[in-house]
Amino acid sequence: MSDIVTLRRILAETKTIAVVGLSADWFRPSYFAAKYMQEHGYRIVPVNPKYETILDEKCYRSLKDIPFKVDMVDVFRKAEDCEPIARDAVAIGARTLWLQLGVVSPQAEAIAKAGGLDVVMDRCVKIEYARLFGGLSWMGVNTRVISSHRPLSIIK
């Protein structure tokens, strides 16, 4: 499990997020999370062989087909699919492998860590961003992060 300092660092250093399993359906959690992150300054790179574009971005069949560097690989796939995704994340030089809520793969974690990547499992990137950088009101999730100052934006 990642601590708050590590999550803040990862989200602050990340600029480009490859979202494996991103759906073009607006009601799917992957679309909602990716759209939120895109609206907060991140470049989203859809990885799904079913589509040509999602969120006005070219969609790639696999991580290895992306012709530029990505910082984070955000995975919306079942745990059984994560080992080859972790290998590809290492191969393309990503810095972080992020497995979404409900996705836990110790094997993928071991592959990614052996390749030098940070690993976050069973967490939602959208929820963590909102929790740590001021996107939730007091009526939202109890963040256990208390401050009288609104955080500065991390994206420039």
Order of alpha helices (4+ residues) and beta strands (2+ residues): alpha-beta-alpha-beta-beta-beta-beta-alpha-beta-alpha-beta-alpha
